[in-house]
Amino acid sequence: MAGMADHRDWIARDAAVVWHGFTQMAAYPDNAPVVVARAEGHHLYDPDGNRYLDAISSLWVTTLGHRVPELDAALIAQVERGAHTTLLGNGNVTTVELSEALARVVPVDDPHFLYAGDGASAVEQALKIAFQYWVNRGVAGRTTFLAFGDAYHGDTIGALSVGDGGFGTDLFDPLRFPVLRAPRFTDPDCFDRAVELIAAHASELAAVIVEPVVQGAAGMHLADPADVARLAAACREHDVLLICDEVATGFGRTGTLFASEQCGVRPDLLVLGKGLTAGYLAMSCTVASGRVYEAFLGDDLGPRTFYHGHSYSGNALAAAVALAHLEVIEARAVLANVRARSEQLRALLHDRIAPLPQVGEVRLHGLMGGVELAPPTDGLRWGRRVCAAAVARGVLLRPLGDVVVLMPPLTVTPEEITEIVHVLAEAIVEGAR
Ligand SMILES: *Cc1c(COP(=O)(O)O)cnc(C)c1O
């Protein structure tokens, strides 16, 4: 490969100046990173022109692939109308249009949209809104949150606090504020226990936060939608707010536009991120129900105001793409593809992956999948080796510990699903050597 030196050179330049998140930089150049020079459709290209199928959707954000003509056009058209104007005390027509379009599809009653940049920021907003909601209503003592074991809600301090440990974040424990912790999804009694905790602690709880149906970062752990519905019912019965964190599950990932729909749940606060702009731009959103929103109405400059905001809130470029994204999801029947490809993937994983002796468990909901490897001894970093073997075969995968994550774009084709499973099977066998 004539250009191989080029990619290696970029990796060296990258390692010399860029600090990558969740990455040990001393080992970064040796862990087969791909430095992307170009992205098109479902593929990424390194500086040598080698092609990789993006089977993790650029860490779960890409929904329709790259260079989507309708989205590119929406972005360029918005550039010509101005990239960004502040939403603090002023408005922007594109953000209004996006909010109107979202209002028609989110599973929230009388929704109002507070925008931020990242999922974690939108989680922070939800926590602070829930906290202030009770203050504004004159109810004292509603100062804590109930969250699940293994939960992941982002990396800012508040989001980290409702999230559970893991990923080496335990050292930040002294910075975390205390929360009530229900068991992890892998505990069959976790929802029973959560419902008991809600009943016992309602007078202290501002809100319950949950990743509906799939705990993503935990390693794709699944919950029964009926259990999420029971959780929501307990919140309603005991007058505790429910926050659904759909940063990972939103925008079609689980086969419906939002996973809450499968549970028949309409949360008080809904958190959106990742797929909101199809993976194009950093935009997230906290959706508040009318009941929550109205508790913040009062005198100008008065204490009921939500004193919180981000500089790039409601960014017009991101809003234009997010608006076009909703139209494309509809026009291309993307949700039907998610369901069909999910069934195909389920069958292939069952036939080709689950029987392998190196595989412990296969989990899948919609196009959120996890293949849990069963390493014979600790410390072999199987997940990493299996993914490196897949990258060498042209399929970009990234593990969560010993769970190989499968998160293809929602527009993935039948041939690409076959390729992913074929390469994964080979990579598991090679990685196990
Ligand atoms: C990724 C994720 C977040 C954090 O979003 P960022 O944009 O990375 O800050 C929050 N919650 C869930 C469920 C996520 O998967």
The ligand as an SDF file (V2000), in Angstrom:
LIG
                    3D

 15 15  0  0  0  0  0  0  0  0999 V2000
  -24.0130    9.6790   25.0370 C   0  0  0  0  0  0  0  0  0  0  0  0
  -25.0200    9.7820   26.1270 C   0  0  0  0  0  0  0  0  0  0  0  0
  -25.1030   10.9300   26.9480 C   0  0  0  0  0  0  0  0  0  0  0  0
  -24.1080   12.0510   26.8690 C   0  0  0  0  0  0  0  0  0  0  0  0
  -24.1640   12.7180   25.6600 O   0  0  0  0  0  0  0  0  0  0  0  0
  -22.8770   13.5870   25.2080 P   0  0  0  0  0  0  0  0  0  0  0  0
  -23.3300   14.2950   23.9730 O   0  0  0  0  0  0  0  0  0  0  0  0
  -21.7830   12.6060   24.9490 O   0  0  0  0  0  0  0  0  0  0  0  0
  -22.5620   14.5140   26.3260 O   0  0  0  0  0  0  0  0  0  0  0  0
  -26.1310   10.9850   27.8800 C   0  0  0  0  0  0  0  0  0  0  0  0
  -27.0100    9.9740   28.0190 N   0  0  0  0  0  0  0  0  0  0  0  0
  -26.9580    8.8740   27.2580 C   0  0  0  0  0  0  0  0  0  0  0  0
  -27.9910    7.8170   27.4420 C   0  0  0  0  0  0  0  0  0  0  0  0
  -25.9560    8.7240   26.2970 C   0  0  0  0  0  0  0  0  0  0  0  0
  -25.8800    7.6010   25.5740 O   0  0  0  0  0  0  0  0  0  0  0  0
  1  2  1  0
  2  3  1  0
  2 14  2  0
  3  4  1  0
  3 10  2  0
  4  5  1  0
  5  6  1  0
  6  7  2  0
  6  8  1  0
  6  9  1  0
 10 11  1  0
 11 12  2  0
 12 13  1  0
 12 14  1  0
 14 15  1  0
M  END
$$$$
